Structure formats: C-alpha cells, structure tokens
Amino acid sequence: MAIDTKSPDASAPPDDFSGTDYCGTTYAAKLMGLSVATVQTLVEKGEIEAWKTLGGHRRISLKSINAYLGKNGPQPARSELDPKHRLRVLIVEDDEDAIELYRLQFDSWDLPLDCTWMPSAMDALMDIATLRPDLLVTDLSMPGLDGIEMLKALKRNQQLADMQIMVVSGLAIEAIEERGGLPPHAQHVPKPVNFDWLHGYVTALVNAKVKWR
C-alpha cells in the first residue's frame, strides 16, 4: 500500500511531507533497493521524476520514488523518506581517489544519509543554498577557488548558520592560520581521515537530528 504523499491539508497528518522533498541518486538507490545505474535508467525513462542542479547534480523526487515503489515493490519505512530523519552531507573534494574512499565508507554505513559529492569549491557555492546540508566536509587545497575562500563566503549566508563544518586537510594549523584561518565552529581533521571516528561523529549528528526535529 502506497504512502499518502498528497499536499498537506486540514485532514493530513502533521508529519506529512510534500512532493518538493528530494534526495540524491545514491540515497534513492538505497531506498529502492536498486543500483545507482538502475535508478539513473529509471530517471532517463521518466519512471521517476528528477532534475539537475546548476552544478549538474541529480535530485530525485521522494514522492515519485514512493509512487514507483507503490507499483513495483515494498515500501521503505516512512521515517526513511521523511527528510527530518535524513542527514544531508555535502563533501567537497577534488581528488577522485579520496572521493571514492569517502563514497565506499559512507555507502557501507547503515545510516539515513543523503550524500552529495562536489569536485570544487565553486560548484559547492553554486548549489549549497539549494542543498542546505547539515554537514559540510571539505578539503582546503583545491584548484581555482580554494576551501578557505569558500568558507569565508559561506560565513555571509545566515541560512547556513546551523550547518556543521568539517575541514579535512593535510595543511598544518599554522599554514591554515596564515591563509586566514577557519570559522570558529569548524572541526579540523588532519589527513588521513580516521573513518571509525568519522562514523561515530556522523552517527551522533544523525541521532541529534532525529531527536530535535
């Protein structure tokens, strides 16, 4: 039986959500029990609704996922579809090997995550207001606009004031300070990343989001 995803009205349950909610391709694949490639094929066939951000990253309608599963497979738990229970993570990293390592780790964790991967600080600045991530994980040394300049620009956006920031860098603290330093609330993590620690950190953020929203 499909979950009711009609727009909220006087008779709708208070935790109903509208068709404007979305997730990334990786999380959509998890929800549907399919491969990323299969989800992309369904999008191309028009069987689930999706669009692309200015940076070229695909966003998939949760309402259309729900409708597809109602016809073709079992429903995920409502809490899995509800954006209040998903942690949105944006990872900004220009090294393809590092991105693949992050992807393998995040995909192996049994957590309600919607991860977006961007190869440059400029791409991140273009889409971050739309993505509204709960957690930003960023490198600092990147070609073009670097991570420090990106963080300075983000400080001016009050809509992102509650976003957690994790800076993963091989630069020494002294070198970072010479280039302007980090925002006061940013978490500095030296390379290489301890993924056991990162798993615990992300788990704590997921639990906090479920508790307080």
VEXBA-691541 format. One record per residue (C-alpha): y, x, z negated; residue number from 1; residue in three letters. Coordinates in nm, 4 decimals. Each point is the difference from the previous one (the first is absolute). Layout:
! residues N
{north = Y&east = X&up = Z&n = NUM&res = ALA}
...
***
This chain:
! residues 213
{north = 0.0000&east = 0.0000&up = 0.0000&n = 1&res = MET}
{north = 0.3331&east = 0.1476&up = 0.1041&n = 2&res = ALA}
{north = 0.2707&east = 0.0668&up = -0.2535&n = 3&res = ILE}
{north = 0.3032&east = -0.2255&up = 0.0346&n = 4&res = ASP}
{north = 0.2847&east = 0.2118&up = 0.1392&n = 5&res = THR}
{north = 0.2487&east = -0.2724&up = 0.0905&n = 6&res = LYS}
{north = 0.3602&east = 0.0675&up = -0.0913&n = 7&res = SER}
{north = 0.0659&east = -0.0786&up = -0.3675&n = 8&res = PRO}
{north = 0.1243&east = -0.3503&up = -0.0808&n = 9&res = ASP}
{north = 0.0154&east = -0.2261&up = -0.3031&n = 10&res = ALA}
{north = -0.3779&east = -0.0504&up = 0.0057&n = 11&res = SER}
{north = -0.0953&east = 0.3625&up = 0.0666&n = 12&res = ALA}
{north = -0.1322&east = 0.2184&up = -0.2822&n = 13&res = PRO}
{north = 0.2679&east = 0.2317&up = -0.1426&n = 14&res = PRO}
{north = -0.1868&east = 0.3148&up = 0.1079&n = 15&res = ASP}
{north = -0.0292&east = -0.1098&up = 0.3634&n = 16&res = ASP}
{north = 0.1227&east = 0.2514&up = 0.2547&n = 17&res = PHE}
{north = 0.1479&east = -0.0453&up = 0.3446&n = 18&res = SER}
{north = -0.0970&east = 0.1300&up = 0.3423&n = 19&res = GLY}
{north = 0.2770&east = 0.2586&up = -0.0141&n = 20&res = THR}
{north = -0.2166&east = 0.2191&up = -0.2242&n = 21&res = ASP}
{north = -0.1643&east = 0.2897&up = 0.1789&n = 22&res = TYR}
{north = -0.2118&east = 0.3106&up = -0.0417&n = 23&res = CYS}
{north = -0.0819&east = 0.3142&up = 0.1962&n = 24&res = GLY}
{north = -0.2978&east = 0.0468&up = 0.2304&n = 25&res = THR}
{north = -0.2063&east = 0.2008&up = -0.2507&n = 26&res = THR}
{north = 0.0335&east = -0.2614&up = -0.2734&n = 27&res = TYR}
{north = -0.0660&east = -0.2802&up = 0.2499&n = 28&res = ALA}
{north = -0.3251&east = 0.1734&up = 0.0939&n = 29&res = ALA}
{north = -0.0992&east = 0.0110&up = -0.3679&n = 30&res = LYS}
{north = 0.0764&east = -0.3685&up = -0.0505&n = 31&res = LEU}
{north = -0.1970&east = -0.1025&up = 0.3076&n = 32&res = MET}
{north = -0.2932&east = 0.2354&up = -0.0482&n = 33&res = GLY}
{north = 0.0588&east = 0.1487&up = 0.3452&n = 34&res = LEU}
{north = 0.0875&east = 0.3387&up = 0.1429&n = 35&res = SER}
{north = 0.3624&east = 0.0866&up = 0.0768&n = 36&res = VAL}
{north = -0.0912&east = 0.0149&up = 0.3699&n = 37&res = ALA}
{north = -0.1428&east = -0.3538&up = -0.0122&n = 38&res = THR}
{north = 0.3127&east = -0.1316&up = -0.1685&n = 39&res = VAL}
{north = 0.2108&east = 0.1644&up = 0.2700&n = 40&res = GLN}
{north = -0.2165&east = -0.1666&up = 0.2652&n = 41&res = THR}
{north = 0.0476&east = -0.3406&up = -0.1648&n = 42&res = LEU}
{north = 0.3756&east = 0.0576&up = 0.0046&n = 43&res = VAL}
{north = -0.0056&east = 0.0926&up = 0.3679&n = 44&res = GLU}
{north = -0.2013&east = -0.3153&up = 0.0761&n = 45&res = LYS}
{north = 0.2504&east = -0.2110&up = -0.1937&n = 46&res = GLY}
{north = -0.2612&east = -0.1190&up = -0.2508&n = 47&res = GLU}
{north = 0.2116&east = 0.1171&up = -0.2927&n = 48&res = ILE}
{north = 0.3785&east = 0.0199&up = -0.0040&n = 49&res = GLU}
{north = 0.1754&east = 0.3352&up = -0.0251&n = 50&res = ALA}
{north = 0.3210&east = 0.1752&up = 0.0909&n = 51&res = TRP}
{north = 0.1351&east = 0.3543&up = -0.0090&n = 52&res = LYS}
{north = 0.2845&east = 0.1449&up = -0.2040&n = 53&res = THR}
{north = 0.2730&east = 0.2137&up = 0.1529&n = 54&res = LEU}
{north = -0.2088&east = 0.3057&up = -0.0801&n = 55&res = GLY}
{north = -0.2962&east = -0.1391&up = 0.1921&n = 56&res = GLY}
{north = -0.2114&east = -0.0907&up = -0.3035&n = 57&res = HIS}
{north = -0.2059&east = -0.3173&up = 0.0248&n = 58&res = ARG}
{north = 0.0441&east = -0.2845&up = -0.2487&n = 59&res = ARG}
{north = -0.2585&east = -0.2788&up = -0.0139&n = 60&res = ILE}
{north = 0.0620&east = -0.3534&up = -0.1257&n = 61&res = SER}
{north = -0.2068&east = -0.0860&up = -0.3077&n = 62&res = LEU}
{north = 0.0094&east = -0.3643&up = 0.1054&n = 63&res = LYS}
{north = -0.1670&east = 0.0856&up = 0.3304&n = 64&res = SER}
{north = -0.2632&east = 0.2120&up = -0.1789&n = 65&res = ILE}
{north = -0.0717&east = -0.2952&up = -0.2254&n = 66&res = ASN}
{north = -0.0311&east = -0.2339&up = 0.2992&n = 67&res = ALA}
{north = -0.2314&east = 0.2402&up = 0.1851&n = 68&res = TYR}
{north = -0.2284&east = 0.0407&up = -0.3007&n = 69&res = LEU}
{north = -0.0048&east = -0.3757&up = -0.0491&n = 70&res = GLY}
{north = -0.1591&east = -0.0312&up = 0.3427&n = 71&res = LYS}
{north = -0.2051&east = 0.3169&up = 0.0171&n = 72&res = ASN}
{north = -0.0940&east = 0.1296&up = -0.3423&n = 73&res = GLY}
{north = 0.0206&east = -0.0182&up = -0.3803&n = 74&res = PRO}
{north = 0.3337&east = -0.0161&up = -0.1766&n = 75&res = GLN}
{north = 0.1310&east = 0.2909&up = -0.2042&n = 76&res = PRO}
{north = 0.1212&east = -0.0847&up = -0.3490&n = 77&res = ALA}
{north = 0.3428&east = -0.1581&up = -0.0041&n = 78&res = ARG}
{north = 0.1226&east = 0.2830&up = -0.2235&n = 79&res = SER}
{north = -0.0878&east = 0.2460&up = 0.2781&n = 80&res = GLU}
{north = 0.2255&east = -0.1831&up = 0.2454&n = 81&res = LEU}
{north = 0.2823&east = -0.0652&up = -0.2442&n = 82&res = ASP}
{north = 0.2610&east = 0.2764&up = 0.0459&n = 83&res = PRO}
{north = 0.0753&east = -0.0091&up = -0.3739&n = 84&res = LYS}
{north = -0.3385&east = 0.1654&up = -0.0558&n = 85&res = HIS}
{north = 0.0244&east = 0.2683&up = 0.2702&n = 86&res = ARG}
{north = 0.1710&east = 0.3335&up = -0.0447&n = 87&res = LEU}
{north = 0.1990&east = 0.1016&up = 0.3069&n = 88&res = ARG}
{north = -0.0071&east = 0.3743&up = 0.0553&n = 89&res = VAL}
{north = 0.1991&east = 0.1975&up = 0.2556&n = 90&res = LEU}
{north = -0.1115&east = 0.3579&up = 0.0680&n = 91&res = ILE}
{north = 0.2371&east = 0.2242&up = 0.1955&n = 92&res = VAL}
{north = -0.1703&east = 0.3166&up = 0.1220&n = 93&res = GLU}
{north = 0.0247&east = 0.1914&up = 0.3288&n = 94&res = ASP}
{north = -0.3266&east = 0.1957&up = -0.0362&n = 95&res = ASP}
{north = -0.2846&east = -0.1894&up = 0.1711&n = 96&res = GLU}
{north = -0.2698&east = 0.1646&up = -0.2127&n = 97&res = ASP}
{north = 0.1817&east = -0.1002&up = -0.3184&n = 98&res = ALA}
{north = 0.0382&east = -0.3577&up = 0.1259&n = 99&res = ILE}
{north = -0.3716&east = -0.0201&up = 0.0754&n = 100&res = GLU}
{north = -0.0821&east = 0.1293&up = -0.3478&n = 101&res = LEU}
{north = 0.2253&east = -0.2617&up = -0.1594&n = 102&res = TYR}
{north = -0.1550&east = -0.2688&up = 0.2192&n = 103&res = ARG}
{north = -0.3571&east = 0.0944&up = -0.0955&n = 104&res = LEU}
{north = 0.0861&east = 0.0011&up = -0.3691&n = 105&res = GLN}
{north = 0.1961&east = -0.3266&up = -0.0033&n = 106&res = PHE}
{north = -0.2627&east = -0.1789&up = 0.2090&n = 107&res = ASP}
{north = -0.2734&east = 0.1077&up = -0.2433&n = 108&res = SER}
{north = 0.1766&east = -0.1553&up = -0.3002&n = 109&res = TRP}
{north = -0.0938&east = -0.3566&up = -0.0861&n = 110&res = ASP}
{north = 0.3605&east = -0.1040&up = -0.0516&n = 111&res = LEU}
{north = 0.2224&east = -0.2688&up = 0.1555&n = 112&res = PRO}
{north = 0.2200&east = 0.2400&up = 0.1978&n = 113&res = LEU}
{north = 0.1989&east = -0.0458&up = 0.3187&n = 114&res = ASP}
{north = 0.0698&east = 0.3542&up = 0.1223&n = 115&res = CYS}
{north = 0.2381&east = 0.0933&up = 0.2786&n = 116&res = THR}
{north = 0.0090&east = 0.3516&up = 0.1434&n = 117&res = TRP}
{north = 0.3099&east = 0.1451&up = 0.1637&n = 118&res = MET}
{north = 0.0344&east = 0.3444&up = 0.1611&n = 119&res = PRO}
{north = 0.3712&east = 0.0539&up = -0.0637&n = 120&res = SER}
{north = 0.2805&east = -0.0779&up = -0.2400&n = 121&res = ALA}
{north = 0.1963&east = -0.1645&up = 0.2816&n = 122&res = MET}
{north = -0.2836&east = -0.2464&up = 0.0701&n = 123&res = ASP}
{north = -0.0142&east = -0.0797&up = -0.3702&n = 124&res = ALA}
{north = 0.3737&east = -0.0675&up = -0.0245&n = 125&res = LEU}
{north = -0.0174&east = -0.2387&up = 0.2959&n = 126&res = MET}
{north = -0.2769&east = -0.2160&up = -0.1493&n = 127&res = ASP}
{north = 0.0123&east = 0.0420&up = -0.3764&n = 128&res = ILE}
{north = 0.2347&east = -0.2955&up = -0.0615&n = 129&res = ALA}
{north = -0.2501&east = -0.2250&up = 0.1780&n = 130&res = THR}
{north = -0.3068&east = 0.1510&up = -0.1656&n = 131&res = LEU}
{north = 0.1490&east = -0.0059&up = -0.3536&n = 132&res = ARG}
{north = -0.2704&east = 0.2342&up = -0.1364&n = 133&res = PRO}
{north = -0.0818&east = 0.0091&up = -0.3693&n = 134&res = ASP}
{north = -0.0839&east = 0.3702&up = 0.0325&n = 135&res = LEU}
{north = 0.1403&east = 0.2630&up = 0.2342&n = 136&res = LEU}
{north = -0.2017&east = 0.3213&up = 0.0355&n = 137&res = VAL}
{north = 0.1882&east = 0.2590&up = 0.2025&n = 138&res = THR}
{north = -0.0057&east = 0.3636&up = 0.1038&n = 139&res = ASP}
{north = 0.3310&east = 0.1870&up = 0.0020&n = 140&res = LEU}
{north = -0.0276&east = 0.2605&up = 0.2770&n = 141&res = SER}
{north = -0.0080&east = -0.1954&up = 0.3245&n = 142&res = MET}
{north = 0.1578&east = 0.0622&up = 0.3401&n = 143&res = PRO}
{north = 0.3283&east = -0.1746&up = 0.0734&n = 144&res = GLY}
{north = 0.1179&east = -0.2023&up = -0.2978&n = 145&res = LEU}
{north = -0.1809&east = 0.1430&up = -0.3022&n = 146&res = ASP}
{north = -0.1282&east = -0.1782&up = -0.3078&n = 147&res = GLY}
{north = 0.2925&east = 0.0973&up = -0.2205&n = 148&res = ILE}
{north = 0.2530&east = -0.1501&up = 0.2420&n = 149&res = GLU}
{north = -0.2139&east = -0.3129&up = 0.0229&n = 150&res = MET}
{north = -0.0047&east = -0.0377&up = -0.3780&n = 151&res = LEU}
{north = 0.3783&east = 0.0414&up = -0.0148&n = 152&res = LYS}
{north = 0.0367&east = -0.2832&up = 0.2541&n = 153&res = ALA}
{north = -0.2428&east = -0.2222&up = -0.1929&n = 154&res = LEU}
{north = 0.2043&east = 0.0381&up = -0.3199&n = 155&res = LYS}
{north = 0.2709&east = -0.2116&up = 0.1640&n = 156&res = ARG}
{north = -0.2374&east = -0.2957&up = 0.0570&n = 157&res = ASN}
{north = 0.0005&east = -0.2157&up = -0.3119&n = 158&res = GLN}
{north = -0.2829&east = -0.2146&up = 0.1373&n = 159&res = GLN}
{north = -0.2300&east = 0.2992&up = -0.0511&n = 160&res = LEU}
{north = 0.1164&east = 0.0817&up = -0.3526&n = 161&res = ALA}
{north = -0.3370&east = -0.0967&up = -0.1529&n = 162&res = ASP}
{north = -0.2063&east = 0.2012&up = 0.2493&n = 163&res = MET}
{north = -0.2092&east = 0.2777&up = -0.1551&n = 164&res = GLN}
{north = 0.0471&east = 0.3379&up = 0.1727&n = 165&res = ILE}
{north = -0.2566&east = 0.2787&up = 0.0076&n = 166&res = MET}
{north = 0.1002&east = 0.3257&up = 0.1658&n = 167&res = VAL}
{north = -0.2947&east = 0.2139&up = 0.1081&n = 168&res = VAL}
{north = 0.1226&east = 0.3451&up = 0.0973&n = 169&res = SER}
{north = -0.0956&east = 0.3653&up = 0.0116&n = 170&res = GLY}
{north = 0.3596&east = 0.0963&up = -0.0764&n = 171&res = LEU}
{north = 0.0794&east = 0.1442&up = -0.3400&n = 172&res = ALA}
{north = 0.2245&east = -0.2070&up = -0.2267&n = 173&res = ILE}
{north = 0.2722&east = 0.2663&up = 0.0298&n = 174&res = GLU}
{north = -0.0034&east = -0.0269&up = 0.3803&n = 175&res = ALA}
{north = 0.0208&east = -0.3786&up = -0.0219&n = 176&res = ILE}
{north = 0.2965&east = 0.0213&up = -0.2377&n = 177&res = GLU}
{north = 0.1782&east = 0.2368&up = 0.2384&n = 178&res = GLU}
{north = -0.0302&east = -0.2649&up = 0.2718&n = 179&res = ARG}
{north = 0.1498&east = -0.2750&up = -0.2137&n = 180&res = GLY}
{north = -0.2851&east = -0.0962&up = -0.2293&n = 181&res = GLY}
{north = -0.1965&east = -0.3221&up = -0.0366&n = 182&res = LEU}
{north = 0.1028&east = -0.3431&up = -0.1301&n = 183&res = PRO}
{north = -0.0257&east = -0.0100&up = -0.3827&n = 184&res = PRO}
{north = -0.2951&east = -0.2419&up = 0.0002&n = 185&res = HIS}
{north = -0.2013&east = 0.1753&up = 0.2727&n = 186&res = ALA}
{north = -0.3413&east = 0.1408&up = -0.0899&n = 187&res = GLN}
{north = -0.0544&east = 0.3560&up = 0.1266&n = 188&res = HIS}
{north = -0.3597&east = 0.0893&up = 0.0890&n = 189&res = VAL}
{north = -0.0761&east = 0.3522&up = 0.1263&n = 190&res = PRO}
{north = -0.2364&east = 0.0528&up = 0.2910&n = 191&res = LYS}
{north = -0.2960&east = -0.0229&up = 0.0226&n = 192&res = PRO}
{north = -0.0197&east = -0.3552&up = -0.1360&n = 193&res = VAL}
{north = -0.2457&east = -0.0715&up = -0.2811&n = 194&res = ASN}
{north = -0.1438&east = -0.3238&up = 0.1395&n = 195&res = PHE}
{north = -0.1798&east = -0.0901&up = -0.3235&n = 196&res = ASP}
{north = 0.3389&east = 0.0012&up = -0.1715&n = 197&res = TRP}
{north = 0.1587&east = -0.1895&up = 0.2901&n = 198&res = LEU}
{north = -0.2733&east = -0.2634&up = -0.0157&n = 199&res = HIS}
{north = 0.0771&east = -0.0584&up = -0.3677&n = 200&res = GLY}
{north = 0.3744&east = -0.0147&up = 0.0674&n = 201&res = TYR}
{north = -0.0371&east = -0.2538&up = 0.2822&n = 202&res = VAL}
{north = -0.2454&east = -0.2077&up = -0.2069&n = 203&res = THR}
{north = 0.2567&east = -0.0193&up = -0.2794&n = 204&res = ALA}
{north = 0.2667&east = -0.1205&up = 0.2459&n = 205&res = LEU}
{north = -0.2382&east = -0.2683&up = 0.1356&n = 206&res = VAL}
{north = -0.0764&east = -0.1227&up = -0.3529&n = 207&res = ASN}
{north = 0.3686&east = -0.0062&up = -0.0908&n = 208&res = ALA}
{north = 0.0858&east = -0.2020&up = 0.3117&n = 209&res = LYS}
{north = -0.2681&east = -0.2605&up = -0.0730&n = 210&res = VAL}
{north = 0.1103&east = -0.0250&up = -0.3637&n = 211&res = LYS}
{north = 0.3725&east = -0.0385&up = 0.0527&n = 212&res = TRP}
{north = 0.0248&east = -0.2066&up = 0.3224&n = 213&res = ARG}
***
